Amino acid sequence: MRIDADDKFIIDSIFSLLVPPVLQGVAEWARENVRLPSDTSEPGYYDPDRAPYQQAVLEAAGPESPVRDIVMVFGSQMGKTLCEQLVMLYNIAANPRPQAFAFSTEGELKQFVKMKFNPLLMANPAISDMLGVGTFGSGNTMTEKQYAGGFLRFVYANVESNLRSYSVETVVMDEVDTYPTAVGRSGDPVDLMRDRQRTFEGTRKMILSSTPTNTGSKILDRLKRTTDERYQVPCPHCHRLFVLEWEYMHWRTGEGGESVESAWMECPHCHERIWNSDKTWMLDPANGAGWIATNHKAPPTSRGFFISTLYAPVGWTSWQNLAQLFVDACNASTDQREAKLVSFYNTNLCRQYSSGAEDLPTPDAVEAYAMESKYRRGVVPAWVGVITTGSDVQKNRIETTIMGWGKRGRNIVIDHVFMDAPPGEETEDIDCECWSLYVEEILEGRWRREDGLLLGSIANGLDRSYNSTTIDSFYERVQSGTLHPIRGIDGQTRAKTEIPEQRQAKNGTKARYWDTPVSELKRIVYGDLTRTMKAIGTDTDPYRRCFFPNDLSHEFYEQMLAERYVEGSDGRRGTWEKIRDRNEVLDTRVYNYAMMYLSRLHEMSDEEWDDLFEQQRQIMKEGQRNVRKKRRRQLSSGVVL
């Protein structure tokens, strides 16, 4: 039978009625139909391109997506709640269905409806006019919004009756980490709400969101069961993709260390500086940005999205603001500092905060890593531009670690030496021979770099805790501008979290010493070492990388990893505790880090390092290459590390 054009048009029209229409996605629908209230930071029609990372979340929440479970771990002010509201509006106006929005308490529920959801409805009268069609009451109350095809019920998760006796197709549960572990005798509130969706198994959507709490985080546990995706962005310089991490952040503070004057991030690939203003280009999917799954074993019906406030679009929270929040937390009083740091890590970085080092490598592992080094003790690599020393004073010896520093905190142990007190003498006596050895070999010492340049130490940290009177007298005697006696303190200095603060001795002398936050520095020292070990065998260049010569003894590494941090109970501050008898190497390494921070090496840009190396090359040209190497003395007749 021949079908003419008119017949074909009729047949096509009939079949088109049988094919279900393709619904518009949540993001595009919101672009055309949702205006943000005038009291928000950016009023007007919702723009999905403003925060591109939100689009995948909204896409997964749409009816065309096979995703059933969505977990959102978003940093503060990243649009998490806005995404949830857009989904609710979409399910009122474009895809009507029964839905529920859960909070931890009744107070939070009422505040959300009054301060956020109702103003959003008022800004969108075409949507708000759809409400109030219920047969019981007005159909538009504080806790329930009824509309043709469904309803939106606001519930709080700490009351069992709120989680029963009705069925819903879409469930949104906000700030899950604040929910009770169990409601009455019925169990987990998330599981109870999941039971409300049984009749919609093929079309249901469950959205869980929260910033994590510091211990026992429910949202981080749920995230592990999903695709656990991270938003990769391209470097504006090398265009290689990476995930924005706090470890890549740098900042410069003004005098006193309290005000952050500038902040930037360094690309982990090319190490160029990236500024907050670069993020508009970096976040754009057209330039390669996008979500990437880290858990490939998760079912495709469960997607998880993890993004910190570091990704906040330009005009929102800036890197400088985040750095300032961190510095303020570090400079807070002892009784408030821990709580402020926990809040900063949880709400902005979506990470749990620990004052101590986690997942520390073993001494055997670090020694094996060092054995692969091409350097031996006493060798100064060509990439070292600055030398510091840190010395621990014991009754019968002075023990010193000499370290070299390069760009971005790259460091190496050049040597570890002893200066023994002769038999019958003690370091308490300022005329003990070990002190003249310290002056000759450390304060006046020179170490030859691979290119022939002789380098002296710019800062020498000296432990003051064993006998402060002797150290103060020694300080007055040598009058060296590079000598910095150290008094270790458990809390922070007023100036900045890592930087020592100068004090005047109170014993009638003109001696000065530096209060040094050793607890915080131990955390940094161990963090650098941990990142170094994790980067072995990868192409990742960590924020800092630690190097060692290949001929140090095993005892060196045992002492370097001699302590562990023990969390305090009942809100009290934790403590560092020895797990081995001797820890002098850890102390001398910490003192070196203190000297690095005191000298502000961590604030030097690559350009400033390049200028330093150029100055040193000029010195070489002026004849330093031919300076005869100073003969070194055997420093210890005891155990050599």
N, C-alpha and C positions, 0 to 999 in steps of 0.2 A: 504494500500500500504506500502510495506516495504521500508524503507529508509536506504541505506547503508552508510558507513562512509564517502565516497566521496561526496554523495549527501548532507549529513548533514554539511560537511565543506563548501560546496557552499552556502547552505541556510544561515548558520551562517554568512558567509562573506557578503551576500546580506543585511541581517538585520543589520549588524554592520555599513553598510554605511548609514542606515536610522537613526541611533542613533547619535545625535550631540556629538562631542567630548567634554570631560571635560577639560576645560582650566586650565592651571597651574595658581596657585595663584600668586598675585603680589610679595609677599615676596620671594617665592621660585624661581620665574622667575628672580627676581633681583639678587638673590644669584648667579645664574649661568650666567647671561648675562650683569650685570651692574658693571662697574669699576668706582670707585670714582677718581676724578682728583688728580694729584700728589701734588697740592697746598692745599689740604684739610688736616685736622688733622689726618685722618686715610685713606690714599689712598689704592687702591686695590679693589678687589671684595666686593660688599656690603654684610655684614654679619648680617642677621636678629637677630642672637642671641646676638649681642653686645648690643642692646637696645630692649629687648624683648617686652616692652610695645608698640612698633611701629607695631608689627605683627597684632594685632587686627584691627588697623586702615587700614592697607593695605588689610587685608582680607575683610573688609567691602566695600572697594573700588573696589573689583574684580567683574567680571561679574556673577559669580556663587552666589553672596550674594544677598539676597532680600532687603538689605538696599539701600535706595534711597537718604537719606539726612544724611550727616556726619558733625558734628561740632567738631572742634579741638581747645581746649584751652590749649596750651602748653607753658611752661616756656621758657625763653631764652636759645638758644643753646641745645634744646632737640630733634632736628631732624624734626621739623614740616615741614619746607620747603623741606627737603630731601624727606619726605614721599610724598609730593605733586609732586615733580619732578619724583619720581619713578612711580607714577600713570600715569603721562603724557608719559613717555617713554614706559611704558607697553601698553598704548593705541595707540602708534605709531607702535610698533614692534610686539606685541603678540595679540592684540585685537583692530585693527584699527577702529577708530571712530572719528567723529568730536568733537572737544573739545575747550574750551576757558579758559584762565587764566587771571583773573582780578586783577588789582592793583588800588590803590587810585589815583595816579597821573602818568603822562607820564614819569616824571623823575625816579620814582621808577621802572616803567616798564623797561626802557632802562638799568638802573643799574643792574636789576635782569638778564635780557637776556645776557648782556655783561659780567657780573662778575660771574654768577652762571650757567645759563642754557647752554650757548654756550660752556664753558669749559667742562661741563659734556658731551655734545655731542662729543667734540673733543676726550675725553677719551674713547669713545665708537664708533669707526668708523663703525662698522657693523650696528648701528642704524642710525648714521648720514648719511650713504650712502642711506638710504631709503627716505631721504628728497629731495625736489627739483623736484617733478614730476608734478608740476602745469602747467596748460596751459597758465596762465597769468604771465609773468615775470619768474623769476627763481624758484618760489615756495619755496624759502628759504630766507626770509627777516628778518629784525629785529622784525617785529610784526606778521609775519605769516610763519608757517612751513607746507608745503603741503606734503602729502605722499599718497601712494595707500590706498584707503579706508577712507580717512578723511583728516583733517587738524587740526592744533593747532594755535589758534588765541590769541595773547596777546592784551588785551584791558585795558584802564584805565577808572575807574568808575565815573569820574567827568565830562564826556562829553556824552551827551544823544545819539549822533549818534553812539557811540561805542557799545551801548547796544541794538541796533536794527538791523533788516533786515537780520538776518541769524539764522539758527537753529543749535544747538549743543546738543550732547548727554551727555557729561561730562563737568561740570563747576567747576572750582576751583577759589575761591575768597579769596585772601590772605590779612591779616591784615584788617579785616572788620571794626574794630572800628575806623579806620582812614577814612572811606568812608563818603561822604556827606550824610546828612539825606535824601535829595531829589536831583534828577538830573533834572534841569530845572523845567518843570511842570509835569514831568512824574512820580515822586514819588521815592520810595526806590530803589536804584540800585540793591539790592539783588532780589527784586521782579521782576525787569525788566529782569535780567538774567534768572530768573526762567521761564519767559514767552518764552525764546528762546528754552526751552526744551519740549514744548507741544507735538511736533510730536514724541517724544521718551519717552512717559509717562511710558511704561512698562520696559524700560531698563536704564533710565536716572540715572545719579549720580551727586549730588551737594555737593561739599566739601567747607565748610566755616571754616576759621581759623583766629585766632588773639590772641595776648596778650591783656588783657582788659585795657581800659582806666579807669580813676578814677571815672568818673561820666557818667551816661547814656550809659553804655556799651552795644553795640548791640550784641556782641558775647555772653556775659553772659545771655542776654535775650533769645537769640536763644538756648543756652545750656539748659535752663529750659524746653524747649519743647521736648527735646530728653531724652534718657535713663540716661543722666548725670552720666557717669560712673567714678569711682575712682579706682586707681590701688592699691590693697591691697598687702602687702608684709609680710612675716613671720619674727618674731623676731628670731635672731640667737640663743637666749638663751632659751626662753619658747616656741617658734614656733607658738605662737598665732598671728593671722593676724591683721594688723592695717594699717591705711593710714598715710603716713609721713606728719606731720604737723609742722609748724614753732614753735608752742608752746612747742614741745618736744625737741627743740634744746637747747644746753648749750655750753658755750665756756669759755675759760680762757684767759685773756689778760695779757700782760706784764706790767711792771711798767709804770705808766702814762695812762694806759687804752686805748692806741691807736693801739697796735699791737696784733692781735689774735694769740696766741701761739698754741692752740689746740681747737678742736670743736668736739662735739659728740651729739648723740641723746639718750634720755632715753625712753625705751619701756613703753607705758602707762599701760601695764599689769603687768610685773614683775619688772619694774624700773631699769633693768640692763642697763649698758652703751653699746651703739651701735656705732661703728666707721664707717667712710666713706668707709674703705676697706671691710666692711661686705656686701656692696651693691651688689657685683657681685653674691653672693649666694642668697641674698634676692630677687633680681629681676627675678631670674630664675623660670619660671612656673613649672619646675620639683619639686621645693621645696614648691609649693603651691601659688605662686604669681599669680595674675590675676586681670582682670577688674571686678568690681561689680557695677551693676546699682543702682542708688539711687532714680530714678523716675520710678516706676513700672507701671505708667499709660501711659507712652509714647508708641506710636505704634512701632512695631518691625522694621519698615522701617526707623526709625529715631534714630541713635545712636550718643551719644555725649561722648567725651573723655576729661577729665580734669586732667592735671598732671603738677606739679610744677618742678622747677629746683632742688629741694631737691632730686629728683630721678635720677639726672644725673649719668650715669655709671661711674665707677671708671676710672680715667684718663681724665674725662671731668671736669666740674666745681665741686669742692669739697665743703663739708660743711664748712671747714675752710675758703675757699674763700668767700662763701656766708656770713658767720659771719663777715668777714672783711669788705665786702661791706656794711653791715648793720651798723657796728661800724663807718665806715667812714662817712656814711650818718648822723648818730646821732651826730658826732663830727664836722659836717660842720658848716659854719657860719650861723647865724640866717636867712639871706636872701636866703640861698641856701638849708637849711636843709629840709624844707617841700618838695621841688621839688625832692630832692634826695631820700627821703623816699617814695614818691609816685612812683618814677621810680623803686625803689627796690621792692616794693610790687606788682606793676603791672607786671613787666617783669619777675621777678623770682618766686614769690609766686602765680601769677595769681589772686591776690586779690586786692580789692580796699582798699586804705589806708584812715584811719580816725584818726585824732589826739585825738579825744575824745572817750568816752565810748558809745557803742551802745547797744540797747536792755537791758538797765539796769533793774534789778528787782525793785519792789516797796519795801518801808520800811516794809509794812505788810508781804510781802512774805519772806523777810529775817528774820523778827522777828518770823514768824511761823516756819521757818527752825531752828532757834536758840532754840525755845521752845522744840524741840525734842532732844536737847543735854543732855548728862548725866552729864555735868559739871556745877558747880555753880561758882559765882564770887569768886576769890581768890584761886581757885583750879588750880594747875599746873599739867597737864597730864604727864604721865611717858614718852611720846614720845618727850617732850620738852627738848632740850639740852641747849638752850640759851634764855636769856630774854633781851629785850630792852624796852625803854620807849620813849614816845614822849609827850612833854608838850607845851600847848598853854598858853600864858601869856595875861591876860586881866587886866583891871584897878583894879578890886577888887578880883582877884583870879588867881591861877595857876591851870590849868586843865590838867590831865595826863591820858594817856592810857598806861597800861602795857601789853605787848604782849610776848607770848612765840613762839619759832621757833623750827622746827624739820627738818627732811630730806626734800630736794627738795622744800623748801619754804613753807612747811606746817606750818600754824600759827593759833594761838588762842588768843582772847582777854582774858587776865587773870583778869583784873579789869579796871575800869574807875573811877577816884577819883578827888575830888576838894580839894584844899588847899586855904581856904578863908582868905582874909585880915580882921583883926578885924575892927569893926566899927570905922570910922574916919581915917583909914590908907589905903594906896594904895601900889600896887606892885612897883611903881616907887621908893619907899623908900627901899633901900637895907636892912635896919634894920627891915622891916616889918616882923611880925611873920611868914607869909606864906613862906618866904624864908628859915627860920630855919626848918619849917615843910618839905619843899622840900628836904633839905639835909638829914634830919632824915629818912623820909619815902621813898624817891626815890633814892637818891645817895647812901645812906647807907642801904637801905631797903633790906630785904631778903624775898623770897617767897618759901614756903615749897612745894616740889614736892610730888606726890602721894607716892613715895617710901621713903619719909622722908628727902631727901637731900634738904638743903637750897641753893637757887640760888639767886645771886645778878645780877643786870643788867650790861651787858658788855658795853653798849652804851646808853647814854641818850640825846636825841635830845631836845633842848630848843629853843622855838620861840624867835627870836631876834628883830622882826619887831615892837613890841609895844613900847619899850624903849631901844634902843641899848646901851645907856650910862650905864643904870642900869645893863643890862646883862653883859656888859664888866667888870664892877666893881665886879659883883658877880663871874664871871669866875676867876678873879685874886684872889678873896678872898678864894674860895674853893680849887683852884688848883687841881681839880680832873681830872685824865686822862680819865675818862669815860664821862665827860661832853662835849657836842658838840653843842654850840650855832648855830642856823640855820638862814641864811638869804635866804628866798625863792626868786628864780629868775624864770622868765618865760621861758627863753631859756635854752640851755644846757651848762654844764661845759665843759671845754676843755678836761678833762680826759676821760669821758665816759658818755653815755646818762643818767644813773641813779645815778652815784656815786657823792656825794658831793665833793667839792674841797676847801681845806683849804685856808683861807685868814688871813692877819694880820690887826687888827683894826688900824684905822688911827687917834686915839684920844689921842695918847701919852701913852697908856697903853700897856701891853704885852699880852693883850687879843687876842684870835684868834676866828674866826668863820668859818662856812662852807657854801659856796654858794651851794644851793640845788635846783635841777631842779624840782620844785613842779608841774609844768604843766605836765611834762612827768610822774612823779610818780603818779599823780592822774589817768592818763590813765592806768597805770599798776595796781594800787589798784582796780579800777573799773573793769578792765579786769579779774583779779583774782576772784573777787566776782561774776562776770557774769558767768564765767566758772564753778564756784562752784555750783551756782544755777541750771545751765543747766544739771549738772551731777546728780542731785538728782533723785533717782529712777532708775538709770542706774548702770551698772557695770563698768562705765568709771571712772578712777581715773585721774582727770585733772592735768595739769602741776603743779598747786598749788591749795591747798584747804584751805578754810577759815573756822574756827570754832569760836563759841561764847558760853559763858555761857548762861544758860537758865533763868537768873533772871535780865537781863538788861531791862530798861524801853523802851517803844516805842519811846521816845524822842531820845534815843541813835541812833536808826536806821534812824529816820528822819534827824538827823544831818549828819550821815554818808553818806547819799544819797542826800545831799543838793545842789549839783551843777550839771550842764550840760555843755557840751562843745558846743560852737557855732562856726561853721566854718566861717572863714574870707571871705570877698568878694574881687574880683579883685586881687587874689593872695596874699592878706594880711594874716598874721597869725591870727588864731582863738583865742578865749578867753574862759576861764571858767567863767560861770555866776551863781550866786546864784538863786535857785528857792525856797529857804526857808530862813528865816531870819538868823538862826544860823547854823554855819557849823564847830564848834570847834572840834567835833568828827572826821570829815573828816580830818581836819588839823593834829590832833594828830596821826591819823592812817598813814597819809603820812609821818610824822616825824619818825614813827617807821620803815616804809619801808626804809627811808633814812638811818637809823641806821643799818638796815639789810644789805644794799648794802655797806655802809661804812665799815662794819665789814667783808665784803666779804663772808658772809654766803652763797650767791648764787653760789659761786664757789666751795664750799666744796663737795667732792665726798661722796658717801655712806660709803666708807672705812674710810674717815676722821671723819665722824659723829660717826661711830662705835668706833673709837679710843677715841673720846671725851667721849662717854658714858662709855667706859671702865675705863677711868681716873676718872670719877665721881663715878663709883662703888668702885674704890680703896679708894677714899675719904670716902665713906660710911663705908668701913671696918675699917678705921682708927679712927672711933669714932664719925663721924658727925651725925650718927643716933640718938644719945642721946642728942644732943644740944637742950636746952629748947627753945620752940617756942617763939619768941619775941612778946610781947603784942602790938597789933596795936591800934593806936589812931583813934577816930572818926574824919574823915578828913573834913566833911562838915556839916554845920547846914542848908544848903540850899537844893535845889532840888538834890536828889540822882539819878544818872543815873543807 
